[in-house]
């Protein structure tokens, strides 16, 4: 009697590929069914079974791998959601900063100079400052006006 019930329960658990919560629920259901079977067999003797509890469930190795893969996929899904939320918040902050900088004339230039100053505090950094050719030509004009004629 017990062998048949155990084999049926084992086959049912092995046949279902779910998460650990579902397996735990199956174990609780199995305990109830085993208790009912034992109650029927011992009732004629006047013995009442008050509780049947499964203490240890051995899962097949492939089911353990499946559960582990599912848990890993869930962790990766949560990580993607957290990353996307962080990106959204960063985009909102950048948008707000751009609005503030665009509202004040010269604010973007001051921010650029502040960033260059922050980066230049470390002697090991090399700063490449890209400037339009027109700006360089304007600077050449200032230099030429400032030169004294040689006598």
C-alpha positions as CSV (number, residue, x, y, z in Angstrom):
1,X,0.0,0.0,0.0
2,X,2.7,2.5,1.0
3,X,4.9,1.6,-2.0
4,X,2.1,2.3,-4.5
5,X,1.4,5.7,-2.9
6,X,5.0,6.7,-2.7
7,X,5.6,5.6,-6.3
8,X,2.6,7.6,-7.5
9,X,3.7,10.7,-5.6
10,X,7.2,10.4,-6.9
11,X,6.0,10.1,-10.4
12,X,3.7,13.1,-10.0
13,X,6.5,15.2,-8.6
14,X,8.9,14.2,-11.3
15,X,6.3,14.8,-14.0
16,X,5.6,18.3,-12.9
17,X,8.4,20.8,-13.7
18,X,7.6,23.7,-11.4
19,X,9.3,25.9,-8.9
20,X,10.1,25.0,-5.4
21,X,6.8,26.5,-4.0
22,X,4.8,24.2,-6.2
23,X,6.8,21.2,-5.1
24,X,6.3,22.2,-1.4
25,X,2.6,22.4,-2.1
26,X,2.7,18.9,-3.6
27,X,4.4,17.6,-0.5
28,X,1.7,19.1,1.7
29,X,-1.0,17.5,-0.6
30,X,0.9,14.2,-0.5
31,X,1.0,14.3,3.3
32,X,-2.7,14.7,3.4
33,X,-3.3,11.9,0.9
34,X,-1.0,9.5,2.8
35,X,-2.8,10.4,6.1
36,X,-6.1,9.6,4.5
37,X,-4.8,6.2,3.2
38,X,-3.3,5.4,6.6
39,X,-6.5,6.5,8.4
40,X,-8.6,4.2,6.2
41,X,-6.3,1.2,6.9
42,X,-6.1,1.8,10.7
43,X,-9.7,2.9,11.4
44,X,-10.8,-0.7,11.7
45,X,-8.3,-1.2,14.4
46,X,-9.5,1.8,16.3
47,X,-6.3,3.8,15.8
48,X,-6.5,7.4,14.6
49,X,-3.6,9.0,12.8
50,X,-3.3,12.7,13.9
51,X,-0.6,13.9,11.6
52,X,1.6,12.7,8.6
53,X,4.5,14.9,7.6
54,X,7.1,14.5,4.9
55,X,10.5,15.5,6.3
56,X,12.8,15.0,3.4
57,X,12.1,15.1,-0.4
58,X,14.8,13.9,-2.8
59,X,14.5,15.6,-6.1
60,X,16.0,14.2,-9.3
61,X,19.1,16.0,-10.4
62,X,17.6,17.3,-13.6
63,X,14.7,18.9,-11.6
64,X,17.2,20.6,-9.3
65,X,19.0,22.0,-12.4
66,X,15.6,23.2,-13.8
67,X,14.7,24.9,-10.6
68,X,18.2,26.6,-10.4
69,X,17.9,27.8,-14.0
70,X,14.4,29.3,-13.3
71,X,15.8,31.0,-10.2
72,X,18.7,32.4,-12.2
73,X,16.4,33.7,-14.9
74,X,14.2,35.4,-12.3
75,X,17.3,37.1,-10.8
76,X,18.4,38.3,-14.2
77,X,14.9,39.6,-15.0
78,X,15.0,41.6,-11.7
79,X,18.4,42.9,-12.5
80,X,17.3,44.1,-16.0
81,X,14.3,45.9,-14.4
82,X,16.5,47.6,-11.8
83,X,19.0,48.6,-14.5
84,X,16.2,50.0,-16.6
85,X,14.8,52.0,-13.7
86,X,18.2,53.4,-13.0
87,X,18.6,54.4,-16.6
88,X,15.2,56.1,-16.6
89,X,16.1,58.1,-13.4
90,X,19.5,59.1,-14.9
91,X,17.8,60.3,-18.1
92,X,15.3,62.4,-16.1
93,X,18.2,64.0,-14.1
94,X,20.1,64.7,-17.3
95,X,17.0,66.3,-18.9
96,X,16.5,68.5,-15.8
97,X,20.1,69.6,-15.9
98,X,19.9,70.4,-19.6
99,X,16.9,72.5,-19.0
100,X,18.6,74.4,-16.2
101,X,21.8,74.9,-18.2
102,X,19.9,76.1,-21.3
103,X,17.9,78.6,-19.3
104,X,21.0,80.6,-18.2
105,X,23.3,82.1,-20.8
106,X,26.9,81.0,-20.4
107,X,26.0,78.3,-17.9
108,X,27.0,75.5,-20.2
109,X,30.4,77.2,-20.8
110,X,30.9,77.5,-17.0
111,X,30.0,73.9,-16.5
112,X,32.5,72.9,-19.2
113,X,35.2,74.9,-17.6
114,X,34.4,73.4,-14.2
115,X,34.6,69.9,-15.6
116,X,38.0,70.7,-17.2
117,X,39.2,72.1,-13.9
118,X,38.0,69.0,-12.0
119,X,39.7,66.7,-14.5
120,X,42.9,68.7,-14.6
121,X,43.5,68.3,-10.9
122,X,45.0,64.9,-11.6
123,X,48.4,65.3,-13.3
124,X,48.2,62.0,-15.0
125,X,45.2,63.1,-17.2
126,X,45.6,64.5,-20.7
127,X,42.8,66.7,-21.8
128,X,41.9,67.0,-25.4
129,X,39.8,70.1,-25.9
130,X,37.9,70.1,-29.2
131,X,37.2,73.6,-30.5
132,X,35.7,74.6,-33.8
133,X,38.2,76.0,-36.4
134,X,36.4,79.3,-36.4
135,X,37.3,79.8,-32.7
136,X,40.9,79.1,-33.4
137,X,40.9,81.6,-36.3
138,X,39.3,84.2,-34.1
139,X,42.1,83.6,-31.5
140,X,44.7,84.0,-34.3
141,X,43.2,87.4,-35.1
142,X,43.5,88.5,-31.5
143,X,47.1,87.4,-31.4
144,X,47.9,89.3,-34.6
145,X,46.2,92.5,-33.3
146,X,48.2,92.2,-30.0
147,X,51.6,91.9,-31.7
148,X,53.7,95.0,-31.9
149,X,55.3,95.8,-35.2
150,X,59.0,95.0,-35.1
151,X,61.3,97.9,-35.7
